[in-house]
Amino acid sequence: MPVNHNTFQELVGDVLASLAFADARPSEAVFRWSQPGLFWSEIRLDAPHTGQVTLALPRPLAVELADDALGGLPPSLTEAALPDFLGELSNTLAGNLLARLHPGKPIALGLPQTGRGPRPAPAGHTFSFDVGGTSLGLTLETAACASS
Amino acid sequence: MKPILIVDDSLFARMMIRRCLSVTSLSGRDIIEAANGQEALDILDRTDISLVVADLNMPVLDGWSLLRRIRTSPRLRHVPVIVVSSLINDESRADLYRIGASSVLGKPLSPKAMIAACFALEAA
């Protein structure tokens, strides 16, 4: 089943609202993967079709979302928990995407990889979201992608 | 009171599960954490655990294998296991119940879902 862009944008909004009480709105802005201070995470789609989901956001937004998700992030845990938070976010988005698209098939993901700093734009379609005035970028790369 | 074992390779996810458990009837129980299924089995070998809360997608030994190992162990087969994962659809939910999951919850995990799962465990 092809991935409808509107479905994916709705799913991102739903997951961010459920996980971190965030209001993520689709934006026309072009996301800059080259900006300094970026935190990113990518995860492979393994079944029933292959692909990759990559998300990136500036550190202050990552801290804010992680803090909101946990109802207060202990300062001592911030540095360790941030990459984990991004990994968990990409895992949750990708898993929910596969579950929504393929309710009756086996679904599988790789393990999330995380990093920080500017990076080349991943292959695929990049969606931009405005979260409280800050940009979050999300790229979906899959052969099952449709632009409707 | 026997402790609860949380199994997830993500520190953040373990913190979320702790937070959700803290508003259930199981609040106040000691909690032990493991980062994958093998670590969980090592802990289960030497500790009496009242409940396992486990992710599916983990390195070393995943949640599917962990659940199967628990259900085929004469000593562990009666330990309740709540699965918490983003990889939950009709297919995986049915398979997980078939191999012995006590409850299956999707991510993002909500306190409400955890409360219901714990209530169902106590009622069983």
Interface residues (C-beta under 8 A of the other chain):
Chain A: V15 S18 L19 A66 A69 L70 G71 L77 A80 A81 D84 F85 G87 E88 N91 T92 L93 A94 G95 N96 L98 A99 R100 H102 P103 G104 K105 P106 I107 A108 L109 L111
Chain B: D9 S10 L11 F12 A13 M15 M16 R19 N57 M58 P59 S85 S86 L87 I88 N89 D90 E91 S92 G106 K107 P108 S110
